[in-house]
């Protein structure tokens, strides 16, 4: 029973503790300086879809 309680306490501690690493700074994802490009996917039933970029 003590092992289950210790494991539960560890999971709760990990969930409540704030992470020291920032995902957006570390990977470069979510940059506001990146250009915004809209993609439009069109197609009809039975045909191959077409992908177009809109500025």
PyMOL Python script that loads the backbone (N, CA, C, O; Angstrom):
from pymol import cmd

cmd.read_pdbstr("""\
ATOM      1  N   UNK A   1       0.823  -1.195   0.000  1.00  0.00           N
ATOM      2  CA  UNK A   1       0.000   0.000   0.000  1.00  0.00           C
ATOM      3  C   UNK A   1       0.870   1.263   0.000  1.00  0.00           C
ATOM      4  O   UNK A   1       0.494   2.283  -0.577  1.00  0.00           O
ATOM      5  N   UNK A   2       2.021   1.185   0.643  1.00  0.00           N
ATOM      6  CA  UNK A   2       2.924   2.330   0.697  1.00  0.00           C
ATOM      7  C   UNK A   2       3.483   2.659  -0.682  1.00  0.00           C
ATOM      8  O   UNK A   2       3.708   3.826  -1.005  1.00  0.00           O
ATOM      9  N   UNK A   3       3.708   1.620  -1.500  1.00  0.00           N
ATOM     10  CA  UNK A   3       4.234   1.849  -2.854  1.00  0.00           C
ATOM     11  C   UNK A   3       3.191   2.582  -3.698  1.00  0.00           C
ATOM     12  O   UNK A   3       3.536   3.488  -4.456  1.00  0.00           O
ATOM     13  N   UNK A   4       1.944   2.206  -3.575  1.00  0.00           N
ATOM     14  CA  UNK A   4       0.864   2.865  -4.328  1.00  0.00           C
ATOM     15  C   UNK A   4       0.737   4.321  -3.888  1.00  0.00           C
ATOM     16  O   UNK A   4       0.585   5.212  -4.723  1.00  0.00           O
ATOM     17  N   UNK A   5       0.800   4.562  -2.581  1.00  0.00           N
ATOM     18  CA  UNK A   5       0.699   5.933  -2.075  1.00  0.00           C
ATOM     19  C   UNK A   5       1.881   6.783  -2.535  1.00  0.00           C
ATOM     20  O   UNK A   5       1.706   7.952  -2.878  1.00  0.00           O
ATOM     21  N   UNK A   6       3.077   6.208  -2.543  1.00  0.00           N
ATOM     22  CA  UNK A   6       4.263   6.944  -2.991  1.00  0.00           C
ATOM     23  C   UNK A   6       4.182   7.270  -4.481  1.00  0.00           C
ATOM     24  O   UNK A   6       4.554   8.366  -4.902  1.00  0.00           O
ATOM     25  N   UNK A   7       3.697   6.322  -5.270  1.00  0.00           N
ATOM     26  CA  UNK A   7       3.550   6.550  -6.703  1.00  0.00           C
ATOM     27  C   UNK A   7       2.507   7.627  -6.980  1.00  0.00           C
ATOM     28  O   UNK A   7       2.715   8.491  -7.833  1.00  0.00           O
ATOM     29  N   UNK A   8       1.398   7.580  -6.270  1.00  0.00           N
ATOM     30  CA  UNK A   8       0.363   8.592  -6.426  1.00  0.00           C
ATOM     31  C   UNK A   8       0.887   9.977  -6.040  1.00  0.00           C
ATOM     32  O   UNK A   8       0.615  10.962  -6.727  1.00  0.00           O
ATOM     33  N   UNK A   9       1.629  10.046  -4.953  1.00  0.00           N
ATOM     34  CA  UNK A   9       2.205  11.326  -4.521  1.00  0.00           C
ATOM     35  C   UNK A   9       3.185  11.861  -5.562  1.00  0.00           C
ATOM     36  O   UNK A   9       3.230  13.066  -5.809  1.00  0.00           O
ATOM     37  N   UNK A  10       3.970  10.970  -6.173  1.00  0.00           N
ATOM     38  CA  UNK A  10       4.918  11.395  -7.204  1.00  0.00           C
ATOM     39  C   UNK A  10       4.187  11.957  -8.420  1.00  0.00           C
ATOM     40  O   UNK A  10       4.583  12.992  -8.956  1.00  0.00           O
ATOM     41  N   UNK A  11       3.121  11.280  -8.860  1.00  0.00           N
ATOM     42  CA  UNK A  11       2.354  11.774 -10.007  1.00  0.00           C
ATOM     43  C   UNK A  11       1.687  13.114  -9.708  1.00  0.00           C
ATOM     44  O   UNK A  11       1.656  13.996 -10.565  1.00  0.00           O
ATOM     45  N   UNK A  12       1.166  13.267  -8.520  1.00  0.00           N
ATOM     46  CA  UNK A  12       0.537  14.537  -8.139  1.00  0.00           C
ATOM     47  C   UNK A  12       1.578  15.637  -8.090  1.00  0.00           C
ATOM     48  O   UNK A  12       1.318  16.751  -8.546  1.00  0.00           O
ATOM     49  N   UNK A  13       2.760  15.346  -7.543  1.00  0.00           N
ATOM     50  CA  UNK A  13       3.841  16.344  -7.454  1.00  0.00           C
ATOM     51  C   UNK A  13       4.281  16.773  -8.852  1.00  0.00           C
ATOM     52  O   UNK A  13       4.479  17.963  -9.098  1.00  0.00           O
ATOM     53  N   UNK A  14       4.436  15.817  -9.770  1.00  0.00           N
ATOM     54  CA  UNK A  14       4.841  16.146 -11.145  1.00  0.00           C
ATOM     55  C   UNK A  14       3.775  16.976 -11.844  1.00  0.00           C
ATOM     56  O   UNK A  14       4.104  17.868 -12.625  1.00  0.00           O
ATOM     57  N   UNK A  15       2.506  16.698 -11.577  1.00  0.00           N
ATOM     58  CA  UNK A  15       1.420  17.432 -12.220  1.00  0.00           C
ATOM     59  C   UNK A  15       1.289  18.855 -11.713  1.00  0.00           C
ATOM     60  O   UNK A  15       0.916  19.746 -12.475  1.00  0.00           O
ATOM     61  N   UNK A  16       1.586  19.086 -10.452  1.00  0.00           N
ATOM     62  CA  UNK A  16       1.431  20.416  -9.868  1.00  0.00           C
ATOM     63  C   UNK A  16       2.659  21.298 -10.039  1.00  0.00           C
ATOM     64  O   UNK A  16       2.560  22.524  -9.999  1.00  0.00           O
ATOM     65  N   UNK A  17       3.816  20.671 -10.229  1.00  0.00           N
ATOM     66  CA  UNK A  17       5.060  21.432 -10.351  1.00  0.00           C
ATOM     67  C   UNK A  17       5.139  22.085 -11.724  1.00  0.00           C
ATOM     68  O   UNK A  17       4.796  21.461 -12.728  1.00  0.00           O
ATOM     69  N   UNK A  18       5.587  23.327 -11.774  1.00  0.00           N
ATOM     70  CA  UNK A  18       5.730  24.032 -13.053  1.00  0.00           C
ATOM     71  C   UNK A  18       6.982  23.570 -13.761  1.00  0.00           C
ATOM     72  O   UNK A  18       8.005  23.321 -13.123  1.00  0.00           O
ATOM     73  N   UNK A  19       6.911  23.454 -15.065  1.00  0.00           N
ATOM     74  CA  UNK A  19       8.045  23.024 -15.859  1.00  0.00           C
ATOM     75  C   UNK A  19       9.031  24.174 -16.020  1.00  0.00           C
ATOM     76  O   UNK A  19       8.631  25.325 -16.200  1.00  0.00           O
ATOM     77  N   UNK A  20      10.322  23.856 -15.953  1.00  0.00           N
ATOM     78  CA  UNK A  20      11.356  24.886 -16.107  1.00  0.00           C
ATOM     79  C   UNK A  20      11.644  25.185 -17.577  1.00  0.00           C
ATOM     80  O   UNK A  20      12.181  26.244 -17.900  1.00  0.00           O
ATOM     81  N   UNK A  21      11.292  24.262 -18.461  1.00  0.00           N
ATOM     82  CA  UNK A  21      11.542  24.460 -19.882  1.00  0.00           C
ATOM     83  C   UNK A  21      10.292  24.988 -20.557  1.00  0.00           C
ATOM     84  O   UNK A  21       9.175  24.626 -20.186  1.00  0.00           O
ATOM     85  N   UNK A  22      10.481  25.836 -21.540  1.00  0.00           N
ATOM     86  CA  UNK A  22       9.375  26.384 -22.307  1.00  0.00           C
ATOM     87  C   UNK A  22       9.383  25.737 -23.684  1.00  0.00           C
ATOM     88  O   UNK A  22      10.355  25.867 -24.428  1.00  0.00           O
ATOM     89  N   UNK A  23       8.308  25.043 -24.025  1.00  0.00           N
ATOM     90  CA  UNK A  23       8.231  24.312 -25.286  1.00  0.00           C
ATOM     91  C   UNK A  23       8.412  25.232 -26.485  1.00  0.00           C
ATOM     92  O   UNK A  23       9.116  24.880 -27.432  1.00  0.00           O
ATOM     93  N   UNK A  24       7.788  26.406 -26.458  1.00  0.00           N
ATOM     94  CA  UNK A  24       7.848  27.302 -27.609  1.00  0.00           C
ATOM     95  C   UNK A  24       9.239  27.868 -27.807  1.00  0.00           C
ATOM     96  O   UNK A  24       9.674  28.035 -28.947  1.00  0.00           O
ATOM     97  N   UNK A  25       9.946  28.166 -26.735  1.00  0.00           N
ATOM     98  CA  UNK A  25      11.304  28.697 -26.866  1.00  0.00           C
ATOM     99  C   UNK A  25      12.279  27.608 -27.270  1.00  0.00           C
ATOM    100  O   UNK A  25      13.233  27.874 -28.002  1.00  0.00           O
ATOM    101  N   UNK A  26      12.059  26.396 -26.808  1.00  0.00           N
ATOM    102  CA  UNK A  26      12.986  25.305 -27.052  1.00  0.00           C
ATOM    103  C   UNK A  26      12.892  24.790 -28.485  1.00  0.00           C
ATOM    104  O   UNK A  26      13.920  24.496 -29.096  1.00  0.00           O
ATOM    105  N   UNK A  27      11.698  24.677 -29.029  1.00  0.00           N
ATOM    106  CA  UNK A  27      11.522  24.077 -30.346  1.00  0.00           C
ATOM    107  C   UNK A  27      11.359  25.104 -31.460  1.00  0.00           C
ATOM    108  O   UNK A  27      11.487  24.756 -32.634  1.00  0.00           O
ATOM    109  N   UNK A  28      11.084  26.345 -31.126  1.00  0.00           N
ATOM    110  CA  UNK A  28      10.878  27.345 -32.155  1.00  0.00           C
ATOM    111  C   UNK A  28       9.463  27.372 -32.685  1.00  0.00           C
ATOM    112  O   UNK A  28       9.163  28.154 -33.587  1.00  0.00           O
ATOM    113  N   UNK A  29       8.585  26.540 -32.151  1.00  0.00           N
ATOM    114  CA  UNK A  29       7.197  26.515 -32.610  1.00  0.00           C
ATOM    115  C   UNK A  29       6.432  27.690 -32.003  1.00  0.00           C
ATOM    116  O   UNK A  29       6.736  28.116 -30.889  1.00  0.00           O
ATOM    117  N   UNK A  30       5.482  28.195 -32.698  1.00  0.00           N
ATOM    118  CA  UNK A  30       4.631  29.239 -32.169  1.00  0.00           C
ATOM    119  C   UNK A  30       5.232  30.625 -32.256  1.00  0.00           C
ATOM    120  O   UNK A  30       4.842  31.517 -31.503  1.00  0.00           O
ATOM    121  N   UNK A  31       6.167  30.820 -33.153  1.00  0.00           N
ATOM    122  CA  UNK A  31       6.796  32.140 -33.288  1.00  0.00           C
ATOM    123  C   UNK A  31       5.796  33.115 -33.902  1.00  0.00           C
ATOM    124  O   UNK A  31       5.095  32.780 -34.857  1.00  0.00           O
ATOM    125  N   UNK A  32       5.738  34.317 -33.346  1.00  0.00           N
ATOM    126  CA  UNK A  32       4.840  35.328 -33.884  1.00  0.00           C
ATOM    127  C   UNK A  32       5.401  35.970 -35.145  1.00  0.00           C
ATOM    128  O   UNK A  32       4.646  36.563 -35.916  1.00  0.00           O
ATOM    129  N   UNK A  33       6.698  35.868 -35.372  1.00  0.00           N
ATOM    130  CA  UNK A  33       7.323  36.490 -36.527  1.00  0.00           C
ATOM    131  C   UNK A  33       7.143  35.712 -37.812  1.00  0.00           C
ATOM    132  O   UNK A  33       7.469  36.219 -38.885  1.00  0.00           O
ATOM    133  N   UNK A  34       6.640  34.510 -37.736  1.00  0.00           N
ATOM    134  CA  UNK A  34       6.459  33.690 -38.925  1.00  0.00           C
ATOM    135  C   UNK A  34       5.306  34.232 -39.761  1.00  0.00           C
ATOM    136  O   UNK A  34       4.290  34.662 -39.214  1.00  0.00           O
ATOM    137  N   UNK A  35       5.457  34.214 -41.080  1.00  0.00           N
ATOM    138  CA  UNK A  35       4.369  34.711 -41.931  1.00  0.00           C
ATOM    139  C   UNK A  35       3.154  33.797 -41.838  1.00  0.00           C
ATOM    140  O   UNK A  35       3.280  32.578 -41.723  1.00  0.00           O
ATOM    141  N   UNK A  36       1.988  34.405 -41.888  1.00  0.00           N
ATOM    142  CA  UNK A  36       0.737  33.647 -41.828  1.00  0.00           C
ATOM    143  C   UNK A  36       0.301  33.315 -43.248  1.00  0.00           C
ATOM    144  O   UNK A  36       0.066  34.213 -44.058  1.00  0.00           O
ATOM    145  N   UNK A  37       0.195  32.027 -43.547  1.00  0.00           N
ATOM    146  CA  UNK A  37      -0.224  31.569 -44.863  1.00  0.00           C
ATOM    147  C   UNK A  37      -1.444  30.688 -44.668  1.00  0.00           C
ATOM    148  O   UNK A  37      -1.427  29.755 -43.865  1.00  0.00           O
ATOM    149  N   UNK A  38      -2.500  30.988 -45.405  1.00  0.00           N
ATOM    150  CA  UNK A  38      -3.721  30.192 -45.337  1.00  0.00           C
ATOM    151  C   UNK A  38      -3.713  29.163 -46.451  1.00  0.00           C
ATOM    152  O   UNK A  38      -3.382  29.474 -47.596  1.00  0.00           O
ATOM    153  N   UNK A  39      -4.074  27.955 -46.115  1.00  0.00           N
ATOM    154  CA  UNK A  39      -4.191  26.892 -47.106  1.00  0.00           C
ATOM    155  C   UNK A  39      -5.669  26.616 -47.340  1.00  0.00           C
ATOM    156  O   UNK A  39      -6.459  26.545 -46.398  1.00  0.00           O
ATOM    157  N   UNK A  40      -6.028  26.462 -48.603  1.00  0.00           N
ATOM    158  CA  UNK A  40      -7.399  26.140 -48.969  1.00  0.00           C
ATOM    159  C   UNK A  40      -7.372  24.818 -49.714  1.00  0.00           C
ATOM    160  O   UNK A  40      -6.676  24.669 -50.718  1.00  0.00           O
ATOM    161  N   UNK A  41      -8.139  23.858 -49.209  1.00  0.00           N
ATOM    162  CA  UNK A  41      -8.217  22.546 -49.844  1.00  0.00           C
ATOM    163  C   UNK A  41      -9.577  22.448 -50.524  1.00  0.00           C
ATOM    164  O   UNK A  41     -10.618  22.582 -49.882  1.00  0.00           O
ATOM    165  N   UNK A  42      -9.551  22.213 -51.826  1.00  0.00           N
ATOM    166  CA  UNK A  42     -10.786  22.076 -52.581  1.00  0.00           C
ATOM    167  C   UNK A  42     -10.788  20.733 -53.302  1.00  0.00           C
ATOM    168  O   UNK A  42      -9.729  20.165 -53.571  1.00  0.00           O
ATOM    169  N   UNK A  43     -11.940  20.245 -53.603  1.00  0.00           N
ATOM    170  CA  UNK A  43     -12.059  18.992 -54.338  1.00  0.00           C
ATOM    171  C   UNK A  43     -13.506  18.550 -54.398  1.00  0.00           C
ATOM    172  O   UNK A  43     -14.346  18.983 -53.608  1.00  0.00           O
ATOM    173  N   UNK A  44     -13.769  17.697 -55.333  1.00  0.00           N
ATOM    174  CA  UNK A  44     -15.101  17.138 -55.475  1.00  0.00           C
ATOM    175  C   UNK A  44     -15.035  15.653 -55.186  1.00  0.00           C
ATOM    176  O   UNK A  44     -13.967  15.042 -55.175  1.00  0.00           O
ATOM    177  N   UNK A  45     -16.195  15.100 -54.955  1.00  0.00           N
ATOM    178  CA  UNK A  45     -16.278  13.687 -54.625  1.00  0.00           C
ATOM    179  C   UNK A  45     -15.731  12.851 -55.777  1.00  0.00           C
ATOM    180  O   UNK A  45     -16.160  12.993 -56.923  1.00  0.00           O
ATOM    181  N   UNK A  46     -14.785  11.984 -55.458  1.00  0.00           N
ATOM    182  CA  UNK A  46     -14.201  11.120 -56.476  1.00  0.00           C
ATOM    183  C   UNK A  46     -13.004  11.724 -57.188  1.00  0.00           C
ATOM    184  O   UNK A  46     -12.332  11.027 -57.948  1.00  0.00           O
ATOM    185  N   UNK A  47     -12.715  13.010 -56.964  1.00  0.00           N
ATOM    186  CA  UNK A  47     -11.572  13.658 -57.601  1.00  0.00           C
ATOM    187  C   UNK A  47     -10.458  13.881 -56.582  1.00  0.00           C
ATOM    188  O   UNK A  47     -10.669  13.828 -55.370  1.00  0.00           O
ATOM    189  N   UNK A  48      -9.300  14.126 -57.104  1.00  0.00           N
ATOM    190  CA  UNK A  48      -8.154  14.392 -56.246  1.00  0.00           C
ATOM    191  C   UNK A  48      -8.270  15.809 -55.675  1.00  0.00           C
ATOM    192  O   UNK A  48      -8.573  16.744 -56.416  1.00  0.00           O
ATOM    193  N   UNK A  49      -8.029  15.984 -54.354  1.00  0.00           N
ATOM    194  CA  UNK A  49      -8.117  17.316 -53.767  1.00  0.00           C
ATOM    195  C   UNK A  49      -6.985  18.230 -54.234  1.00  0.00           C
ATOM    196  O   UNK A  49      -5.881  17.768 -54.525  1.00  0.00           O
ATOM    197  N   UNK A  50      -7.269  19.515 -54.301  1.00  0.00           N
ATOM    198  CA  UNK A  50      -6.305  20.530 -54.699  1.00  0.00           C
ATOM    199  C   UNK A  50      -6.003  21.411 -53.498  1.00  0.00           C
ATOM    200  O   UNK A  50      -6.915  21.850 -52.797  1.00  0.00           O
ATOM    201  N   UNK A  51      -4.724  21.668 -53.262  1.00  0.00           N
ATOM    202  CA  UNK A  51      -4.307  22.525 -52.141  1.00  0.00           C
ATOM    203  C   UNK A  51      -3.757  23.813 -52.730  1.00  0.00           C
ATOM    204  O   UNK A  51      -2.846  23.785 -53.557  1.00  0.00           O
ATOM    205  N   UNK A  52      -4.323  24.966 -52.294  1.00  0.00           N
ATOM    206  CA  UNK A  52      -3.863  26.267 -52.765  1.00  0.00           C
ATOM    207  C   UNK A  52      -3.457  27.111 -51.559  1.00  0.00           C
ATOM    208  O   UNK A  52      -4.038  26.995 -50.480  1.00  0.00           O
ATOM    209  N   UNK A  53      -2.444  27.965 -51.762  1.00  0.00           N
ATOM    210  CA  UNK A  53      -2.018  28.887 -50.708  1.00  0.00           C
ATOM    211  C   UNK A  53      -2.580  30.258 -51.004  1.00  0.00           C
ATOM    212  O   UNK A  53      -2.513  30.735 -52.137  1.00  0.00           O
ATOM    213  N   UNK A  54      -3.145  30.904 -49.966  1.00  0.00           N
ATOM    214  CA  UNK A  54      -3.658  32.261 -50.090  1.00  0.00           C
ATOM    215  C   UNK A  54      -2.787  33.168 -49.233  1.00  0.00           C
ATOM    216  O   UNK A  54      -2.448  32.822 -48.101  1.00  0.00           O
ATOM    217  N   UNK A  55      -2.433  34.305 -49.760  1.00  0.00           N
ATOM    218  CA  UNK A  55      -1.620  35.269 -49.001  1.00  0.00           C
ATOM    219  C   UNK A  55      -2.492  36.199 -48.204  1.00  0.00           C
ATOM    220  O   UNK A  55      -1.983  37.075 -47.505  1.00  0.00           O
TER     221      UNK A  55
END
""", "prot")
cmd.dss("prot")
cmd.show_as("cartoon", "prot")
cmd.util.cbc("prot")
cmd.orient("prot")
